[in-house]
Amino acid sequence: MCPYNRKFSSPVTELAFKARASFDSPSLEAWMGMSVEEWRVFAKVSAIKRAKRRGFSRNVAVALGNGRDSASVPALARALSDEAATVTRQRQPSP
């Protein structure tokens, strides 16, 4: 939520707007390791599917890398074999 809007918010009471259990305490490492089929189940009832698996995986990889936690290295190393090119592509240096 936008920090500006957060100061005007109140706790959600409508059950339909509560976060699903899979989003309560996400494990980025677990998300990074999701198979295509696990992704389909995970995203089936969520707007996150608009990002597609490749965009979601790219964002998770960025979040793991930005965390600078050495415990994330194995998950990132496994992601190097991901079929999504946006996860594994290295940025080319500028000329």
C-alpha positions as a printed NumPy array, in Angstrom:
array([[  0.   ,   0.   ,   0.   ],
       [  1.124,   3.517,  -0.721],
       [  2.503,   5.105,   2.493],
       [  0.308,   8.159,   1.925],
       [ -2.857,   6.037,   1.707],
       [ -1.81 ,   3.834,   4.612],
       [ -2.339,   6.648,   7.119],
       [ -5.999,   6.846,   6.057],
       [ -6.646,   3.099,   6.047],
       [ -8.372,   0.909,   8.584],
       [ -8.201,  -2.848,   9.161],
       [-10.163,  -4.958,   6.698],
       [-13.21 ,  -6.679,   8.136],
       [-14.728,  -8.031,   4.915],
       [-13.476, -11.614,   4.488],
       [-13.427, -11.336,   0.705],
       [-10.657,  -8.736,   0.969],
       [ -8.446, -10.603,   3.428],
       [ -5.145, -11.927,   2.095],
       [ -5.062, -15.618,   1.304],
       [ -2.898, -17.796,   3.549],
       [ -0.32 , -18.237,   0.765],
       [  0.385, -14.487,   0.955],
       [  0.526, -14.15 ,   4.758],
       [  4.234, -14.834,   5.103],
       [  5.66 , -15.477,   1.668],
       [  8.879, -17.38 ,   1.263],
       [ 10.706, -15.848,  -1.663],
       [ 12.877, -18.951,  -1.9  ],
       [  9.772, -21.144,  -2.196],
       [  8.263, -18.816,  -4.784],
       [ 11.514, -18.886,  -6.758],
       [ 11.387, -22.677,  -6.83 ],
       [  7.804, -23.03 ,  -8.054],
       [  7.313, -25.291, -11.037],
       [  5.123, -24.23 , -13.933],
       [  2.273, -26.334, -12.564],
       [  2.682, -24.931,  -9.032],
       [  2.605, -21.44 , -10.545],
       [ -0.655, -22.206, -12.372],
       [ -2.313, -23.314,  -9.135],
       [ -0.852, -20.365,  -7.191],
       [ -1.891, -17.741,  -9.741],
       [ -5.197, -19.267, -10.796],
       [ -7.36 , -17.098,  -8.552],
       [ -5.106, -14.076,  -8.325],
       [ -4.429, -10.937, -10.301],
       [ -0.734, -11.875, -10.08 ],
       [ -1.303, -14.053, -13.135],
       [ -1.3  , -10.862, -15.227],
       [  2.446, -10.585, -14.574],
       [  2.793, -14.105, -15.949],
       [  5.213, -16.563, -14.407],
       [  8.235, -15.003, -16.079],
       [  7.513, -11.541, -14.666],
       [  6.703, -12.89 , -11.227],
       [  9.863, -15.024, -11.161],
       [ 11.966, -12.089, -12.347],
       [ 10.59 ,  -9.909,  -9.561],
       [ 11.184, -12.61 ,  -6.946],
       [ 14.775, -12.997,  -8.184],
       [ 15.297,  -9.239,  -7.905],
       [ 13.834,  -9.22 ,  -4.379],
       [ 16.089, -12.115,  -3.344],
       [ 19.13 , -10.433,  -4.831],
       [ 18.336,  -7.089,  -3.244],
       [ 17.997,  -8.795,   0.13 ],
       [ 21.709,  -9.604,   0.01 ],
       [ 21.133, -12.66 ,   2.191],
       [ 23.595, -15.447,   1.483],
       [ 20.86 , -17.957,   2.372],
       [ 19.135, -16.933,  -0.887],
       [ 22.057, -17.967,  -3.082],
       [ 20.94 , -21.618,  -3.544],
       [ 17.471, -20.54 ,  -4.726],
       [ 18.997, -18.019,  -7.116],
       [ 21.504, -20.586,  -8.388],
       [ 18.691, -23.062,  -9.118],
       [ 16.85 , -20.281, -10.961],
       [ 19.69 , -20.076, -13.474],
       [ 18.156, -23.079, -15.21 ],
       [ 14.682, -21.49 , -15.286],
       [ 12.983, -21.618, -18.672],
       [ 11.95 , -17.975, -18.344],
       [ 14.608, -15.922, -20.095],
       [ 13.755, -12.829, -18.062],
       [ 14.941, -14.636, -14.94 ],
       [ 18.266, -15.803, -16.314],
       [ 19.162, -13.073, -18.794],
       [ 22.115, -10.971, -17.793],
       [ 22.117,  -7.327, -18.645],
       [ 24.65 ,  -6.46 , -21.308],
       [ 27.063,  -3.683, -20.376],
       [ 26.46 ,  -0.364, -22.1  ],
       [ 28.898,   0.458, -24.928]])
